[in-house]
Amino acid sequence: MRSVAAAVVPAGTQRWRWWWWCCWGAVAAASLLARGSPSAACNTDCSCTRGGIVACNYKRLRGFPAGLPENTTSLDLSNNLLSSNLDASGLSSLRFLQKLWLNKNALRTIPNGTFQTLRHLQMLDLQFNDLARVDVGAFKGLSSLKFLYLHNNRLESLPAGTLDHLQGLREVHLYKNEWNCDCREILYLSKWIGDHGKLVMNRLMANDPRNVTCFKSSRAVMDIVAADNFTADGCSDVRVTSQETTTKTTTSTASRRRGKATATPRRSPPSSGSGCEPRGVVVVVVAVAVVSALIPLRLHLI
């Protein structure tokens, strides 16, 4: 009886050891496959590192680069030549993008729906461009946006409703623009700042809604009221149509960059911890596949 028990225990122990090594090996192999090479699917104009961080800055790019990893969470396109004829379709596949730097380019307009697929975007940096117009639906779909940088541009006004989609905002930077307080359209921004003053920051990253001032005076935009005398109902609608104007605008933007002080420091939003990256899913799927393939082999051996 003792010899039978002695024979049974090692057999059971051996079986559990076999299963343990199989599972551990499957997970390890799947993890290696999921990691892969950091730059395997990276655009040649960019550098990609683990964690979904992609840098395409200082590359003289005129459009969004193609072939970026789908698990990109941080994309730096600053200091390029991106302009108003921007094709934003390249962003549609970046479903996990959380931070997007477009500062120090030659952007003049932000059309409706440019960022509408970026539901997880938390930070959008558009400072130091040549922005003169932002369409009313430019920020539509950015339900997770917390940090918006629009300072150091040429904006005269914002269409009514432009910022109403951004319910999760924590900070917005609007100073150093050409806010036209002679046109009635400025009333939307005036009221918005009055209602959301705690979100409006200055260049020192401090709360300061009165730092957003009219271009032709030092009057705070939030002080503009409907009883004021306006010379026009709508502000000027800037559209660049000719090659000559495009060249002049780009040159003007470059000159303004050289004449400006250092841009606002990049403040990274806190990690969401939502596990949006698909890497964990890949690990589980591959591990299950490996274990499933080994089960028939083990049964055959038994």
C-alpha positions in Angstrom: 0.0 0.0 0.0 2.8 2.4 0.9 4.6 1.7 -2.4 1.4 2.5 -4.4 1.0 5.8 -2.6 4.6 6.6 -3.3 4.1 5.9 -6.9 1.0 8.1 -7.2 2.3 11.2 -5.5 5.3 11.7 -7.9 3.0 11.2 -10.9 0.6 13.9 -9.7 3.5 16.2 -8.8 5.1 15.7 -12.2 1.8 16.4 -14.0 1.4 19.8 -12.2 5.0 20.7 -12.9 4.4 20.0 -16.6 1.4 22.3 -16.6 3.2 25.0 -14.7 6.1 25.1 -17.1 3.8 25.0 -20.1 1.8 28.0 -18.9 4.9 30.0 -17.9 6.6 29.3 -21.2 3.4 30.3 -23.2 3.1 33.6 -21.4 6.8 34.4 -21.7 6.8 33.6 -25.4 3.6 35.7 -26.0 5.2 38.6 -24.1 8.2 38.6 -26.3 6.0 38.5 -29.4 3.9 41.4 -28.2 6.9 43.5 -27.5 8.7 42.9 -30.7 11.1 45.6 -32.1 10.2 49.1 -30.8 10.5 50.6 -34.3 9.3 47.6 -36.4 6.1 49.4 -37.6 7.5 53.0 -37.3 7.5 55.6 -40.1 11.0 56.2 -41.4 10.7 60.0 -40.5 9.9 59.2 -36.9 11.4 57.4 -33.9 9.2 55.0 -31.9 9.9 53.7 -28.4 8.1 51.3 -26.1 5.0 52.6 -24.5 3.6 54.0 -27.7 5.8 57.2 -27.7 6.4 58.5 -31.3 8.6 61.5 -32.1 8.4 63.1 -35.6 9.5 66.6 -34.7 12.1 68.6 -36.7 11.5 66.6 -39.9 10.1 69.3 -42.2 7.0 67.3 -42.6 4.1 68.9 -44.6 1.5 66.3 -43.7 0.7 63.6 -41.1 3.1 60.7 -41.5 1.6 57.3 -42.5 2.3 53.9 -41.1 2.4 54.9 -37.4 1.9 52.1 -34.8 -1.7 51.7 -33.9 -0.8 51.6 -30.2 0.7 55.2 -30.3 -0.2 57.1 -27.1 2.1 60.1 -27.5 2.8 61.8 -30.9 5.2 64.7 -31.3 4.8 66.6 -34.6 6.1 69.9 -33.4 8.6 72.1 -35.4 7.5 70.9 -38.9 5.8 72.6 -41.9 2.3 71.4 -41.3 -0.2 73.9 -42.9 -3.9 74.4 -43.5 -4.2 71.9 -46.3 -3.7 69.3 -43.6 -5.1 65.8 -44.2 -5.9 64.5 -40.7 -7.0 61.1 -42.0 -3.7 59.7 -40.7 -5.0 60.2 -37.2 -8.0 58.0 -37.6 -6.2 54.8 -36.8 -4.5 56.2 -33.6 -7.4 55.2 -31.3 -5.2 55.1 -28.2 -3.6 58.5 -28.7 -3.5 60.6 -25.5 -1.0 63.4 -26.2 -0.6 65.3 -29.5 2.0 68.1 -30.1 1.3 70.2 -33.2 3.0 73.4 -31.9 5.5 75.4 -34.0 4.1 74.6 -37.4 2.4 76.7 -40.0 -1.2 75.8 -39.2 -3.7 78.6 -40.2 -7.1 76.9 -39.7 -8.5 73.9 -37.8 -11.4 72.5 -39.9 -14.5 70.8 -38.4 -13.9 67.2 -37.2 -10.1 67.3 -37.5 -9.7 65.3 -34.2 -13.1 63.6 -34.0 -11.7 60.1 -33.8 -9.4 60.8 -30.9 -11.7 59.9 -28.0 -8.8 59.2 -25.6 -6.8 62.4 -26.4 -6.0 64.3 -23.2 -3.5 66.9 -24.3 -3.6 69.0 -27.6 -0.8 71.5 -28.2 -1.4 74.1 -31.0 0.7 77.0 -29.6 3.0 79.0 -31.9 1.3 78.4 -35.1 -0.4 81.0 -37.4 -3.9 80.0 -36.5 -6.5 82.6 -37.6 -9.6 80.5 -37.6 -10.9 77.5 -35.7 -14.1 76.1 -37.0 -17.0 75.5 -34.6 -16.6 71.7 -34.8 -12.8 71.6 -34.7 -12.7 70.0 -31.2 -15.8 67.8 -31.6 -15.2 64.3 -30.3 -12.5 65.2 -27.8 -14.5 64.0 -24.8 -11.3 63.2 -22.8 -9.4 66.4 -23.5 -7.9 68.0 -20.4 -5.2 70.4 -21.6 -5.6 72.7 -24.6 -2.9 75.1 -25.8 -4.1 77.8 -28.2 -1.8 80.7 -27.2 0.6 82.6 -29.4 -1.5 82.5 -32.6 -3.6 85.0 -34.6 -7.1 84.1 -33.5 -9.6 87.0 -33.5 -12.5 85.1 -32.1 -14.0 81.7 -31.6 -17.4 80.7 -33.2 -20.2 80.2 -30.7 -20.0 76.7 -29.3 -16.4 75.9 -30.2 -15.4 75.0 -26.6 -18.7 73.6 -25.5 -17.8 70.0 -26.4 -14.9 70.0 -24.0 -16.6 69.1 -20.7 -13.4 67.6 -19.2 -11.1 70.5 -19.6 -8.7 71.3 -16.8 -6.5 74.0 -18.5 -6.9 76.2 -21.5 -4.3 78.7 -22.8 -5.7 81.6 -24.9 -3.3 84.5 -24.3 -1.2 86.2 -27.0 -3.8 86.1 -29.7 -5.3 88.9 -31.8 -8.7 88.9 -30.1 -10.9 91.4 -31.9 -13.1 93.1 -29.3 -14.6 95.4 -32.0 -16.7 92.5 -33.4 -19.8 91.1 -31.8 -18.5 87.5 -32.3 -16.1 88.0 -29.4 -19.1 87.8 -27.0 -19.0 84.0 -27.0 -15.4 83.9 -25.8 -16.1 86.7 -23.3 -18.9 84.7 -21.7 -17.1 81.4 -21.9 -14.1 82.9 -20.0 -16.5 84.4 -17.4 -18.1 81.0 -16.9 -14.9 78.9 -16.9 -12.4 81.4 -15.4 -10.7 78.7 -13.3 -9.6 76.9 -16.4 -7.9 79.8 -18.1 -4.1 79.9 -17.5 -1.3 82.4 -18.2 2.2 81.8 -19.5 3.4 81.0 -15.9 0.9 78.2 -15.7 -1.2 80.1 -13.2 -4.9 80.7 -13.2 -5.4 84.1 -14.8 -8.6 84.7 -16.9 -7.9 88.4 -17.2 -4.6 87.6 -19.0 -6.7 87.1 -22.2 -6.8 90.6 -23.5 -8.1 92.5 -26.6 -5.6 92.9 -29.3 -6.0 96.7 -29.7 -6.1 97.4 -26.0 -5.3 95.9 -22.6 -8.9 95.3 -21.8 -9.7 91.8 -20.6 -11.9 89.9 -23.1 -14.1 88.7 -20.2 -15.1 92.3 -19.6 -16.7 92.7 -23.1 -20.5 92.9 -22.9 -23.3 93.1 -25.4 -23.9 96.8 -24.6 -20.5 97.7 -26.0 -20.2 99.4 -29.4 -19.2 96.9 -32.1 -18.1 97.9 -35.6 -19.1 94.5 -37.1 -21.2 91.5 -36.3 -18.5 89.0 -37.4 -14.8 89.0 -37.2 -12.6 88.8 -40.3 -12.6 85.3 -41.9 -9.0 84.6 -42.9 -8.6 82.3 -45.9 -5.2 81.6 -47.6 -5.8 81.0 -51.3 -2.7 81.9 -53.2 0.8 80.4 -53.3 2.2 83.9 -52.6 0.1 84.4 -49.5 1.0 80.9 -48.3 4.7 81.8 -48.6 4.3 85.1 -46.8 2.3 83.4 -44.0 4.8 80.7 -43.5 7.7 83.2 -43.4 5.7 85.3 -40.9 5.2 82.3 -38.7 8.9 81.5 -38.8 9.8 85.1 -37.9 7.3 85.1 -35.0 8.9 81.9 -33.7 12.4 83.4 -33.7 11.1 86.5 -31.9 9.1 84.7 -29.2 10.3 83.6 -25.8 10.5 79.9 -24.9 7.1 78.2 -25.3 5.0 77.1 -22.4 6.6 74.0 -20.7 4.9 70.8 -21.7 2.8 69.5 -18.9 2.0 65.8 -19.2 -1.5 64.8 -18.1 -1.6 62.1 -15.5 -1.6 58.6 -16.7 -5.1 57.3 -17.2 -4.3 53.8 -16.2 -7.1 52.6 -18.4 -5.1 49.9 -20.1 -5.9 51.1 -23.6 -2.9 49.5 -25.2 -3.7 46.2 -26.9 -0.4 44.6 -25.8 -2.1 42.8 -22.9 -4.8 41.4 -25.2 -2.1 40.0 -27.5 -0.4 38.3 -24.6 -3.5 36.6 -23.5 -4.6 35.5 -27.0 -1.2 34.0 -27.8 -0.9 32.3 -24.4 -4.3 30.7 -24.8 -3.4 29.6 -28.3 -0.1 28.0 -27.2 -1.7 26.1 -24.2 -4.6 24.9 -26.5 -2.1 23.5 -28.9 -0.2 21.7 -26.2 -3.3 20.0 -24.6 -3.8 17.4 -27.3 -0.1 16.5 -27.1 -0.2 16.1 -23.4 -3.3 13.9 -23.6 -1.6 11.7 -26.2 1.4 11.3 -24.0 -0.8 10.3 -21.0 
